[in-house]
Amino acid sequence: MKKLIRRLILLLIVFGLCFLGYYVYAISPEDYEFHEQKYISSLVSSQLNGFKIAFISDVNLTDQDSITRFEKIVDELNEYPFDMVIFGGDLYDEQVFKADEVSQILKKIQCQYGKLAVLGEHDEASSLEVTQVLNNGGFEVLSNETRPIYYKETNFTLVAYDDEYDFSQFKTSQDKLILGISHQPDTFTQAKNVVDLQLSGHSYGGSVYLPYLGAMFPIEGAKTYNHGKYEEKNATLIVSNGLSGPSSFPYKVLCPNQVNFVVLTAKSNDTSQ
């Protein structure tokens, strides 16, 4: 009887490892989800309560199939209600191709309160071309600058920055939300002293992420912060797993490709606490 139980356990382990291997190599590069999170703060006014941001990062287009997949995701995205869309960088994995087609896909994203973007390190080699693709798709590309975002009768400040941004020049407001966008999440080390909420990508969620152990392959720019949500010094960082891993390693374990929805929620209006 004990031998039979041991064999069954061994069989289950082998079956589980085979299924995991199949998922990681055959399914995870193309799989994706729409993931919603609340940002709960007293800085979110009653008028701003419920403002929803769609955050897309690390698309990493490589070929026509990846463009077709991206268009499918955009079509699904438009079925959800949201107020603003932010692109967190790395539109292409390497060189720019099919620029007009990609711009038309980006143009299909519809929202009322802005389409804003920052560039990632993959974009920098062709920054002018990538910026043009994003601009033609209706996105304003920001680099180390701020924008006021007006909504109903209130507003908040959006600031886009990289690891060279001088936060000492930024004048903060004590009673208005400051939303930061940065491709690399490790900029949060400095930004947490200024911003209230930062959205980042770049890390792919760690690519392989194990509970209690964390990211198995943290990359430069995401050594400290690379997966999920962090709260430090009254500031919050949300790191997206991105829509695609790089072509060199597109596989994911416990950090699925995703589009993030971030819902700004007034503290007094949150019923989950």
N, C-alpha and C positions, 0 to 999 in steps of 0.2 A: 504493500500500500504506500509506504514512504517513497519507494523508488518511483511509483507511478506519479505521485505528487511532485517529486523533484523533476521528473521528465516533463510534466505539464507546465511547471514553472519555467523550465528551460525553454520549452517550446514557445511560451508566451513572450519570453524575453527576446528570442530570436525573431518571432513574428513582429514584435514591437520595433526592434531595430531595423528590420527590413522595411516596415511601413514608414518609419522616420526617414530612412535613407531615400526612399522613393519620393516622399513629400519634399524633402530638402532639395533634391536634384531635379525632380521633374515638375513639381508644382510651385514651390515657393518663389522662384524668380518671377512668375507671372501672376501669382495670387496677390490680392489686395483687399483692404477693408476701408470703410468709412468710420472713423473713430471720433466720438464726441466727448469733450471734457468741459467742465465748468471752471471758470476762474471767478472765485468768490472773494469780494473785497468791499470794504466800506467806501473805497474810492469810486466804485461803480454807482452812479446816481440812479434814482428811480427811473429817470428818463432813458438812461443808457442800458438799464437792465434788459437782458435778453438779446443784446446786440451780438450777432453771430458772425465769426470770422472763419472763412474756409482757408486753410493753410496747406499749400502744396509745395513740396520740396523734392529735389533730387530725382528729376524725371529721367535723366541719363539716356536720352534717345540714341540709339545705335544703328537702326535700320528701319526699313519700311514696316516691318511687323511691330516694332516698338511704337511707331507713329500711330498705327491702327489701334493698338492697345490703348494709347494715350487718348485718342479720340473717343473710344468707348468709355473710358473713365470720366472724361469731361461730360459726355452725354448723361452719364449716371449722376454726376455732380449736380448738373442743372435740375435734376428732379428734387433736390433738397432746397429748402429756403435758407438763404444766408444774405448778409448785408454787405460784406466786403470780402475780397479774395486777396491773399498775399502769397507771392511766390518766393520761396526761400533759397533759390539758387540751384545751379547745375541743371540747365535745360538739356544740354547735350553731354554725352559721355566723352566725346573727343571733338571732331570737326563738325562744323555746321553743314547741314544738308537739308534739302526740301524746305527751305526757309519760308516760302509763301504758304505751303501747305500747313506748316506748324503754326504760322501766324493766324491762319484762318481758324484753326482749332482753338487757339487761345482766345480769339475774338468771340467764339461761341459762348464763353463764360460770361454770364450776365449777372450783375449785381448793381445796387444803387449807390453805394458809398465808397467806391474806389477799387481799382485794381493796381496794386503796388508790388514791386519786386526788388530784390537784391540779387547780385551775382554771386556765384560760387567759384571755387578755385578752378573747376573744369571750364567755366565760362571765360576766365581771364585771358586765355590765349587768343580768343576770338571775341573779345569783349564788345567791340563796335558792332560786329555782326549779330551777336546774341542780343545786344541791346535793341538793335533795329527789329529783330524778330519779335521781341517782347513788345516794343512800342507799336508795331503794326498790329499786334494782337490786343491792343488797348491797355497795356500795362505801362505805368510810369516806373522807371528804374531809378532807385535812390542809392546814393553812396555817401555815407557820412554826412547826413543831413536830416532835417526834421520837417514834418508836415503836420499842420493842425487838421484834425478830422472832426467835421461838424455833423451832428446827428440830432434831429429834432431841435430842441432849444438848448442843447448842451454840446460839449466838445471834449476831446482828449488829444494828447500829443503822441504822434508816432515818430520814432527816431530810428534811422537805419545806420548801422555802423559795422566796421570790421575791427580787427585786432590792433589797428593803428589809430583808432579814434581817440581823441583827447577829451575825456569826459569832464575835465576841469572847466572847459569852455561852455558846458551845457548848463543852462539856468533851469533849475527844477521848480515845479509848482507843488505846493504842499497839499492842495485840495483837488487836483485834477490827475486822472490816470495818465501814466506815461507808459506807452507800449513800445518795446524795442524789437527790432528785427535784425538778426545777424545770422549769416550762414553757419558760422562755426559756433557751437554752443559754449566753448571754453572762454569766449569773450564775456560770459556771465561773471567771471571772476572780478572784473572791473565794473561791469554794468550794474551789478546788483546793488551798488551804492547809489545808483541814480534812477534806474527804471523800476517800475512796479511789476511788469510782466514782460518776459522775453520769449520770442518764438524762434527756434533754430532747427536746422536739419543737419546735413553733412555726415553724421555719424552712422547712418543706416541702422540706428538702434543698437549698434554693436555687432550687427550681422549675425553673430552667434551669441545669444544672451542666456545665461543660466542663473536661475534663482540662487541667491546668497553668494554667488561667485561673480556675477556681473558680466560685462562685455568681455568676450574672449579675445577679440581683435580690435581694441580701441585704436583709432587713427589720430594722427596729428590734428590738433584743433578740437579734438573730442576725447582727450585723455581723462579729464576730470568729470565732465558731464557728457553722457552719451545715450541715455535711455530714459524715457518717461518724464516724470515731473520732479523738480527740485524746488525746495523752499528754503531760502536763506536771507537773513537780514530784511525780513518783511517783503522780499521780492520772490517772484516765482518764475521758473524757467520750464518751458515745455519743449521737449525735443521730439521731433517727428522721426519716425523710422524711414521716411522717404517713400517715393513711389517705385523706385527701382534701385537695386544695388548696382555697383559699377560692373562693367563687362568682365573685369578681371576676377570678380567674385560676387556673382549676383544672388547667391544662396542666402537663405534666412532660417534661423532657428529661434523661435520664441520672440521674434520681433518682425511681424509681418509687414509687408509694404502697406502704406496707408495714406489716405487723405485725412487731415485732422480738421475737426470743427471745434472751435474754442468759443464758448458762450460766456460773455461777460455777465456776471450775476451779482446784483446788489446783496450785501450780506444779510440785510433784513428780509429779503425776498426769497432766500434759499430755504426750502422746506426739508432738505435732506439732512440738515445738521440736527 
